[in-house]
Amino acid sequence: DLVRAASESSWQFDPQCEQPRTDWLFEIARTGDALDDMAAGVRERFAKPLSRDDSHYDWEQACSLAARLVNSGVPELRTALYNQIAYWPESSDILAADEIIELDGADGFLHVARWMGAQLQADPARSADAHPMVTYNRLHGDEAAQKLLDAAAPHDSAIAHYCKRLKEEDAGELTKVNVFKMALKQPSKSRRDQIREMTATELFEFIDSDPNRTGPSLRSWGYHASENARRTVESRLQTEQDPKHLELLLGSLTQVGLLEFTPRLLDWLQSSNPRIANCARQIASHTRHPELASFARSSARHRADDWELFVANFDAGDEQLILNSPLPDDPSEYHWALKDLHEIAQKHPAGDWNAALLYSYANNPCQNCRKDAVKLLRERNALPDWVRDECAADADERVRAHVRC
């Protein structure tokens, strides 16, 4: 039942950042004589209508497993996989194309090209996607896809239309590139580099000129700014009242903290504006001061939201207070609290963190954070044998590597 359910839906916490589990899951099913259960889970996924509310990782995993199952003696899933080819709702991403190409080589690639040509004929507003060619060339060598298309196009109107659209769009992109090359005498600096090189006065003008700017775009400014420039920003923070300007100014210092503590930081930490409070926590994680340490300990008695402050304000004996904090119910906030715990343990290795890191390993929903917990335990020579044995079969190759060393 577990294999079936895990095949129908990806159980990863953050698939965008975590390593794919398809190979690992397939090997479990193969060695456990559970390929039939895996096939049943894939069929359950394919039986559902495609919806924009779905996670596309569930569908991608099912398509990848289907291809593996076809190669392992479940041929009827080939037709089911081919039937999945579709544009993801409200997107140009194509479901199942890569898996079909990887499964059936030239025949699979031509099927995908034929399908795309038909879609472009039905909806000329769509763009011709060259990604299937990239996939086939990666497997069979440069120009391999183009040779197949050139041979098939004279006998297949859909493939011919796909080729025609590809050439038209390639020519259009080339024209755009040439226009830009003629217009630019030298490469322009990226927005990130422009922000990093701003003086404090230029930063103020940048913020004041557009109230809709976002804080994250300014995060790197403080790391590259001079001490005098940072002091100028801190001086304005003492009197700034506009919430949006306050958020952006605080955002520019989140990677470095304050040169001089201000009691206003305590007010920002308790702000009802979550963006201001979040910036304040990040700043406090780089700023050591007795009042911040006192605030962190007081907060830890009621919640884990402010654990981040202990990165700069930890003292021996705070471990138990942190461990006794009520953890949030929300999975995302729970994850970030345990991530903060790892950062504190790494910054203050003399602390008694073994039990906390074991808890994080056993309960963290994030694959990457579980890896970090194992790494920290191993560095502390505190990795129990039962964890080492369990990690040998972990879904993440990097975790398995930690216990092979």
SULZICOR-V220062 format. One record per backbone hydrogen bond with DSSP energy under -1.0 kcal/mol. CO is the residue of the C=O (numbers start at 1). NH is the residue of the N-H. Records with the same first field share a line. If there is no record, write none. Layout:
CO: NH, NH
This chain:
1: 5
2: 6
3: 7
4: 8
5: 9
14: 17, 18
21: 25
22: 26
23: 27
24: 28
25: 29
26: 30
27: 31
28: 32
29: 34
30: 33
34: 38
35: 39
36: 40
37: 41
38: 42
39: 43
40: 44
41: 45
42: 46
43: 47
45: 48
51: 54
55: 58, 59
56: 60
57: 61
58: 62
59: 63
60: 64
61: 65
62: 66
63: 67
64: 68
65: 69
66: 70
67: 71
69: 74
70: 73
74: 77
75: 78
76: 80
77: 81
78: 82
79: 83
81: 84
82: 85
86: 95
88: 91
93: 88
96: 100
97: 101
98: 102
99: 103
100: 104
101: 105
104: 107
105: 109
106: 110
107: 111
108: 112
109: 113
110: 114
111: 115
112: 116
113: 117
114: 118
115: 119
116: 120
117: 121
118: 122
119: 123
123: 126
130: 134
131: 135
132: 136
133: 137
134: 138
135: 139
136: 140
137: 141
141: 144
143: 147
144: 148
145: 149
146: 150
147: 151
148: 152
149: 153
152: 155
153: 156
156: 160
157: 161
158: 162
159: 163
160: 164
161: 165
162: 166
163: 167
164: 168
165: 169
166: 170
167: 171
168: 172
169: 173
170: 174
171: 175
172: 176
173: 177
174: 178
175: 179
176: 180
177: 181
178: 182
179: 183
180: 184
190: 194
191: 195
192: 196
193: 197
195: 198
199: 203
200: 204
201: 205
202: 206
203: 207
204: 208
205: 209
210: 213
215: 218
216: 219
218: 221
220: 224
221: 224, 225
226: 230
227: 231
228: 232
229: 233
230: 234
231: 235
232: 236
233: 237
236: 239, 240
242: 246
243: 247
244: 248
245: 249
246: 250
247: 251
248: 252
250: 253
252: 222
253: 256, 257
262: 265
263: 266
264: 268
265: 269
268: 271
273: 277
274: 278
275: 279
276: 280
277: 281
278: 282
279: 283
280: 284
281: 285
283: 286
289: 293
290: 294
291: 295
292: 296
293: 297
294: 298
295: 299
296: 300
299: 302, 303
304: 307
306: 309
307: 310
308: 311
309: 313
315: 318
318: 322
319: 323
320: 324
322: 325
330: 334
331: 335
332: 336
333: 337
334: 338
335: 339
336: 340
337: 341
338: 342
339: 343
340: 344
341: 345
342: 346
343: 347
344: 348
348: 351
351: 353
353: 357
354: 358
355: 359
356: 360
357: 361
358: 362
359: 363
360: 364
366: 370
367: 371
368: 372
369: 373
370: 374
371: 375
372: 376
373: 377
374: 378
375: 379
376: 380
377: 382
378: 381
384: 388
385: 389
386: 390
387: 391
388: 392
390: 393
391: 394
396: 400
397: 401
398: 402
399: 403
401: 405
